[in-house]
């Protein structure tokens, strides 16, 4: 291999310009290392390998690079560099070759390289541990996270204590430095958002500093690191070396909260870690377990005595936590029911499991998850029309906070689409709640995807002619919303409605085929509404203004089409609006 060759493994293009000696050390090319040193290369030269990552500087020698590399370097690479005069005692930015052998030469920006044989050789050659006890603890934590029991054993034998390290003042100072570092990026897209965004950021930073003083982060406790990554051998080794099984992080969580599998759960329980426990949020290990969705881990916690009917957050149950988990699964729900969980429980806020199952993030938003979860709740006999303390049914909550998929499934299960529930309405000076039929919630409420939700309700049998206290229908409200910013809003509103009334209706024979009848009206109304909308300027400066306009137009299409269908069937009012 030529000294100038810098061919990197795939995905490492950010290191293409490593100096030849650092590169040879990283890939373990001992012959190239010898040639370069023979030609005069300084074996102890330093280079910032982190400069291309817009990260903290990562200045290191070729020996440090070889110590932590996972791209070909091994113990023979380290031995070669030492034989050629590499100084194992050097400390650069409080890091040593030994520390790089534990957490990798590129730390968080890269894989965790190194191995026990490299670490052992470096320690025997005089490479010191970092002088900072926090950094020494990080060596132990990262080794436990990687799961290298041999490397962990080398560190534990008379070198680093297993219990971790925490200094409240230092923790707060590190948090402050991290906050200062983040200020170099501006995440505010719109100038009008800057004041409130700054207030939110300041409050979040204050809370973060409070937490920093309360205890170490989970990744700063070796026992937590081993448990969270599921490394049973490392977990046992730490406990045998004297690690406190009851150690808690800044959220007052033991390692059991994040134990990654059933094996680590059993090890910790056997070591005396309590299953019945609460963190600073009131969560138990079981609640945290069902949130992650690993059924074997959940089963192990239950076998260890976890209470499947415990509650937190004003009566929120374990079953509700499983229903609302981003990683929810039918198997977990069935397991909880099998071992005695009460699916019919109601929280202090009046929520039942249907309320909990709405507005869930991640994979739980996919249709299969929504359908199988909500259908199972229906199968269990949970009340689909249960009203919470705000008088909202699960369907009302889905219209405000959930997705159109959740609305669709609830309607398919028989939710009352004509129920009347309080709807949030905000004016210039205050917000209020007004009792309105759910079609208003869909068309002009605070939820997203108003067009899709409106269509779902109408197809499920929602009455398009429902009115508010002033006798206005949802269609009228949408029309007002689209035209209210105009100087001649009243005339424009009336013109829009008159134009809809003037559209020709499909042949009456199509009434017996509602889908085709609706589609024909939508086609004609959609064309008219788009042309009408082109004459109305969008006054809002929001980046979502065009999207909102599109939703309003689709809502009008659906509402008008279903009004026409109801009138054609002779069951609805003929008055589209004043």
GUNU-483684 format. One record per residue (C-alpha): residue number from 0; y, z negated, x negated. Coordinates in steps of 0.5 Angstrom, whole numbers, plus 2048, in hexadecimal, padded with zeros to 3 digits. Layout:
! residues N
NUM Y Z X
...
//
This chain:
! residues 578
0 800 800 800
1 807 802 7FD
2 80C 7FC 7FC
3 811 800 801
4 80C 801 806
5 80E 7FD 80C
6 809 7FE 812
7 809 7F9 817
8 804 7F7 81C
9 806 7FA 823
10 80C 7F6 827
11 80F 7F4 820
12 814 7F9 81F
13 81A 7F4 81F
14 817 7F2 818
15 817 7F9 815
16 81C 7F7 810
17 818 7F1 80D
18 819 7F1 805
19 813 7F4 802
20 811 7ED 7FF
21 812 7EA 806
22 80E 7EF 809
23 808 7EF 804
24 808 7E8 805
25 808 7E9 80D
26 802 7EE 80D
27 7FE 7EA 808
28 7FE 7F0 802
29 7FD 7EC 7FC
30 7FD 7F2 7F8
31 804 7F4 7FA
32 806 7ED 7F9
33 804 7ED 7F2
34 807 7F4 7F0
35 80D 7F2 7F3
36 80E 7EC 7EF
37 80C 7EF 7E9
38 811 7F4 7EA
39 816 7EE 7EA
40 817 7EC 7F2
41 819 7E5 7F3
42 813 7E1 7F6
43 818 7DC 7F8
44 81D 7E1 7FB
45 81F 7DF 803
46 820 7E4 809
47 822 7E3 810
48 81D 7E5 814
49 820 7E3 81A
50 826 7E7 819
51 824 7ED 81E
52 822 7E9 823
53 829 7E6 825
54 826 7DF 824
55 827 7D9 820
56 826 7DB 818
57 81F 7DB 816
58 820 7DB 80E
59 81A 7DA 80A
60 816 7DC 804
61 810 7E1 803
62 80C 7DB 803
63 80F 7D8 809
64 80E 7DF 80C
65 806 7DF 80A
66 805 7D8 80C
67 807 7D9 813
68 805 7E1 814
69 800 7E3 819
70 800 7EA 817
71 7FB 7EA 811
72 7FD 7E5 80C
73 7F8 7DF 80B
74 7F7 7DA 806
75 7F6 7DF 800
76 7FD 7E2 801
77 7FF 7DB 801
78 7FB 7D9 7FB
79 7FE 7E0 7F7
80 805 7DE 7F9
81 804 7D7 7F6
82 800 7DA 7F0
83 806 7DE 7EF
84 80B 7D9 7EF
85 80D 7D8 7F6
86 810 7D1 7F7
87 80D 7CD 7FC
88 812 7C7 7FC
89 818 7CB 7FE
90 81B 7C9 805
91 81F 7CE 808
92 823 7CC 80F
93 81F 7C6 80F
94 818 7CA 80F
95 813 7CB 80A
96 80D 7CF 809
97 808 7CA 80C
98 80D 7CA 812
99 80C 7D1 813
100 805 7D1 812
101 805 7CD 819
102 809 7D1 81D
103 80A 7D8 81A
104 80F 7DB 816
105 813 7DE 81C
106 812 7D8 820
107 814 7D9 828
108 815 7E0 827
109 80E 7E2 824
110 807 7E0 825
111 805 7D9 822
112 802 7DB 81B
113 7FF 7D7 815
114 7F8 7D3 815
115 7F5 7CD 812
116 7F3 7D0 80C
117 7FA 7D2 80A
118 7FD 7CB 80C
119 7F8 7C7 808
120 7FA 7CB 802
121 801 7CB 803
122 801 7C3 804
123 7FC 7C2 7FE
124 801 7C7 7FA
125 807 7C2 7FB
126 80A 7C5 801
127 80E 7C0 805
128 80E 7BF 80C
129 815 7C0 80F
130 819 7BA 80E
131 81C 7B9 815
132 817 7B5 819
133 818 7BA 81F
134 816 7C0 81B
135 810 7BC 819
136 80E 7BB 820
137 80F 7C2 822
138 80A 7C4 81D
139 805 7C0 821
140 807 7C2 827
141 807 7CA 826
142 800 7C9 822
143 7FE 7C5 829
144 801 7CB 82D
145 7FD 7D0 829
146 7F7 7CC 82A
147 7F5 7CC 822
148 7F1 7C6 822
149 7EF 7C7 81A
150 7F7 7C7 819
151 7F8 7C1 81D
152 7F3 7BD 819
153 7F7 7BF 813
154 7FD 7BC 816
155 7FA 7B6 819
156 7F7 7B4 813
157 7FC 7AF 810
158 802 7B4 811
159 805 7B4 818
160 804 7AF 81D
161 801 7B1 824
162 806 7AE 828
163 80C 7B3 828
164 813 7B1 826
165 819 7B0 82B
166 820 7AE 829
167 825 7AE 82F
168 82B 7AF 82B
169 828 7B5 827
170 825 7B8 82E
171 82C 7B8 831
172 82F 7BB 82B
173 82A 7C1 82B
174 82B 7C2 832
175 832 7C2 831
176 831 7C7 82B
177 82D 7CC 830
178 832 7CC 835
179 837 7CE 830
180 833 7D3 82D
181 832 7D6 835
182 83A 7D6 835
183 83A 7DD 831
184 837 7E1 837
185 83B 7E2 83D
186 836 7E2 843
187 83C 7E3 849
188 83C 7EA 84B
189 842 7E9 850
190 849 7E6 84E
191 849 7E3 855
192 843 7DF 854
193 845 7DC 84D
194 848 7D5 850
195 842 7D3 854
196 83D 7D6 84F
197 841 7D1 84A
198 840 7CB 84E
199 839 7CC 84F
200 838 7CD 848
201 83C 7C7 846
202 838 7C3 84B
203 831 7C6 849
204 833 7C4 842
205 835 7BD 843
206 82E 7BC 847
207 82A 7BF 841
208 82E 7BA 83C
209 82C 7B4 841
210 824 7B7 841
211 825 7B8 839
212 826 7B0 838
213 820 7AE 83D
214 81B 7B1 839
215 818 7B6 835
216 816 7BD 837
217 80F 7BF 839
218 80E 7C3 833
219 811 7BE 82E
220 80B 7B9 830
221 804 7BB 82C
222 800 7B9 832
223 804 7BD 837
224 803 7C3 833
225 7FC 7C3 832
226 7FB 7C1 839
227 7FF 7C6 83C
228 7FC 7CC 838
229 7F5 7C9 83A
230 7F3 7C8 833
231 7EE 7C2 834
232 7EC 7C1 82D
233 7F3 7C0 82A
234 7F4 7BC 830
235 7EE 7B7 82E
236 7F0 7B7 827
237 7F7 7B5 829
238 7F4 7AF 82D
239 7EF 7AD 828
240 7F5 7AD 823
241 7F9 7A8 827
242 7FD 7AC 82C
243 800 7A8 832
244 7FC 7AB 838
245 802 7A9 83C
246 807 7AC 838
247 80D 7AF 83D
248 812 7B5 83C
249 819 7B5 83F
250 816 7B6 846
251 812 7B0 845
252 80C 7B4 845
253 805 7B2 842
254 801 7B8 83F
255 7FD 7B8 845
256 802 7BC 849
257 802 7C2 845
258 7FA 7C1 843
259 7F8 7C9 843
260 7F1 7C8 845
261 7EC 7C3 848
262 7E9 7C2 841
263 7F0 7BF 83E
264 7F1 7BB 845
265 7EA 7B8 844
266 7EC 7B6 83D
267 7F3 7B3 83F
268 7F0 7AF 845
269 7EA 7AC 840
270 7F0 7AA 83B
271 7F3 7A6 841
272 7F9 7AB 843
273 7FA 7A9 84B
274 7F9 7AE 850
275 7FD 7AB 855
276 804 7AB 852
277 80B 7AE 853
278 810 7B1 84F
279 817 7B1 850
280 817 7B6 855
281 812 7B2 859
282 80C 7B7 857
283 805 7B5 856
284 800 7B9 851
285 7FD 7BB 857
286 803 7BE 85A
287 805 7C2 853
288 7FD 7C4 853
289 7FE 7C7 85A
290 804 7CB 858
291 801 7CE 852
292 7FB 7D0 856
293 7F5 7CF 852
294 7EF 7CD 856
295 7EB 7CA 851
296 7F1 7C5 84E
297 7F2 7C3 855
298 7EB 7C2 857
299 7EB 7BD 851
300 7F1 7B9 853
301 7EE 7B8 85A
302 7E7 7B6 857
303 7EB 7B1 852
304 7EE 7AE 859
305 7F4 7B2 85A
306 7F7 7B1 861
307 7F7 7B7 865
308 7FC 7B4 86A
309 801 7B1 866
310 808 7B4 867
311 80F 7B5 864
312 816 7B7 865
313 816 7B4 86C
314 80F 7B5 86E
315 80D 7BC 86B
316 806 7BC 86A
317 801 7BE 865
318 7FF 7C3 86A
319 806 7C6 86B
320 807 7C6 864
321 800 7CB 863
322 803 7CF 869
323 80A 7D0 866
324 807 7D1 85F
325 809 7D8 85B
326 802 7D8 859
327 7FF 7D6 860
328 7F8 7D8 861
329 7F3 7D7 867
330 7EE 7D4 863
331 7F2 7CE 861
332 7F5 7CD 869
333 7ED 7CD 86B
334 7EC 7C8 866
335 7F1 7C3 868
336 7EF 7C4 86F
337 7E8 7C2 86D
338 7E9 7BC 869
339 7EE 7B9 86F
340 7F5 7BC 86E
341 7F9 7BC 875
342 7FB 7C3 877
343 7FF 7C0 87D
344 804 7BB 879
345 80B 7BC 87A
346 811 7BA 875
347 817 7B5 877
348 81B 7BC 877
349 816 7BE 87D
350 813 7C4 878
351 80B 7C5 879
352 807 7CA 875
353 80A 7D0 878
354 811 7CE 876
355 80E 7CD 86F
356 80B 7D3 86F
357 811 7D7 870
358 816 7DA 86A
359 811 7D9 864
360 812 7DD 85E
361 80E 7E1 859
362 807 7E3 85B
363 807 7DF 861
364 80C 7E4 864
365 807 7EA 864
366 804 7EC 86B
367 7FD 7EA 869
368 7FF 7E3 867
369 804 7E2 86D
370 7FF 7E5 872
371 7F9 7E1 870
372 7FD 7DA 86F
373 800 7DA 876
374 7FA 7DD 87A
375 7F6 7D7 877
376 7FC 7D2 879
377 7FB 7D5 880
378 7F4 7D5 880
379 7F4 7CD 87E
380 7F8 7CD 885
381 7FF 7CB 882
382 805 7CB 886
383 808 7D2 886
384 80E 7D0 88A
385 80F 7C9 887
386 817 7C8 886
387 81A 7C4 880
388 81F 7BF 880
389 824 7C5 880
390 821 7C8 886
391 81E 7CE 882
392 817 7D1 884
393 813 7D4 87E
394 815 7DB 880
395 81D 7D9 880
396 81C 7D6 879
397 819 7DC 877
398 81E 7E0 87A
399 823 7DC 876
400 820 7DB 86F
401 81A 7DF 86F
402 817 7E6 86F
403 816 7EC 874
404 80F 7EB 872
405 80F 7E4 874
406 812 7E6 87B
407 80D 7EB 87C
408 807 7E7 87B
409 80A 7E1 87F
410 80C 7E6 885
411 804 7E9 884
412 802 7E2 885
413 806 7E1 88C
414 80C 7DD 88A
415 811 7DD 88F
416 816 7E3 88D
417 81B 7E1 893
418 81C 7DA 891
419 823 7D7 891
420 824 7D3 88B
421 82B 7D1 887
422 82E 7D6 883
423 833 7D5 87D
424 839 7D9 87E
425 83F 7D8 879
426 846 7DA 87A
427 84C 7D9 875
428 84D 7D2 876
429 846 7CF 878
430 83F 7D0 87A
431 83B 7CE 880
432 835 7CF 883
433 834 7D3 88A
434 82E 7D3 88E
435 82C 7DA 88F
436 826 7DE 890
437 822 7E0 88A
438 824 7E8 88A
439 82B 7E5 888
440 828 7E2 882
441 825 7E8 880
442 82B 7ED 881
443 831 7E9 87F
444 82E 7E2 87C
445 82E 7E0 875
446 827 7E3 873
447 826 7E9 86F
448 823 7F0 871
449 826 7EF 878
450 824 7F6 87A
451 81D 7F5 878
452 81C 7EE 87C
453 820 7F1 882
454 81B 7F7 882
455 815 7F2 882
456 818 7ED 887
457 819 7F3 88C
458 812 7F6 88B
459 810 7EF 88C
460 813 7EF 893
461 81A 7EC 892
462 81F 7ED 897
463 824 7F2 895
464 829 7F0 89B
465 829 7E8 899
466 830 7E6 899
467 835 7E1 896
468 839 7DC 89A
469 83E 7E2 89A
470 839 7E7 89D
471 839 7EB 897
472 832 7EE 894
473 830 7EE 88D
474 832 7F5 88D
475 839 7F4 88F
476 839 7EE 889
477 836 7F3 884
478 83C 7F8 886
479 841 7F3 886
480 83F 7F1 87F
481 83F 7F8 87C
482 846 7FA 87F
483 84A 7F3 87F
484 84D 7F4 878
485 851 7FB 87B
486 858 7FA 87D
487 856 7FE 884
488 84F 7FA 884
489 84F 7F9 88C
490 850 801 88D
491 84B 802 887
492 846 7FE 88A
493 847 801 891
494 847 808 88E
495 840 806 88B
496 83D 803 891
497 840 809 895
498 83C 80E 890
499 836 80B 891
500 836 80B 899
501 838 812 898
502 831 814 895
503 82C 818 899
504 826 814 89A
505 81F 817 899
506 81B 819 89F
507 818 814 8A4
508 811 816 8A3
509 812 813 89C
510 813 80C 89F
511 80B 80B 89F
512 80B 80C 898
513 810 807 895
514 80F 809 88E
515 811 810 88F
516 817 80E 893
517 819 809 88E
518 819 80E 889
519 81C 813 88C
520 822 80F 88E
521 822 80C 887
522 823 813 884
523 829 815 889
524 82C 80E 888
525 82B 80E 881
526 82F 815 87F
527 834 813 884
528 835 80C 881
529 835 80E 87A
530 83B 813 87B
531 83F 80E 87F
532 83E 809 879
533 840 80F 874
534 847 80E 877
535 847 806 876
536 849 804 86F
537 845 7FE 86C
538 84A 7F9 86B
539 846 7F4 868
540 846 7F4 860
541 83F 7F1 860
542 83A 7F5 85C
543 835 7F4 862
544 83A 7F7 867
545 837 7FE 867
546 830 7FA 868
547 833 7F6 86E
548 836 7FC 871
549 82F 800 871
550 82C 7FA 874
551 831 7FA 87A
552 830 801 87B
553 829 800 87C
554 82A 7FA 880
555 82E 7FE 885
556 829 803 885
557 823 7FE 887
558 827 7FB 88C
559 82A 801 890
560 823 804 890
561 820 7FE 893
562 825 7FD 898
563 824 804 89A
564 81D 803 89B
565 81E 7FD 89F
566 823 800 8A4
567 81E 806 8A4
568 819 801 8A7
569 81E 7FF 8AC
570 81E 7F8 8A9
571 824 7F7 8A5
572 82C 7F7 8A6
573 82F 7FE 8A6
574 836 7FA 8A3
575 835 7FC 89B
576 83C 7F8 89A
577 843 7F7 89D
//
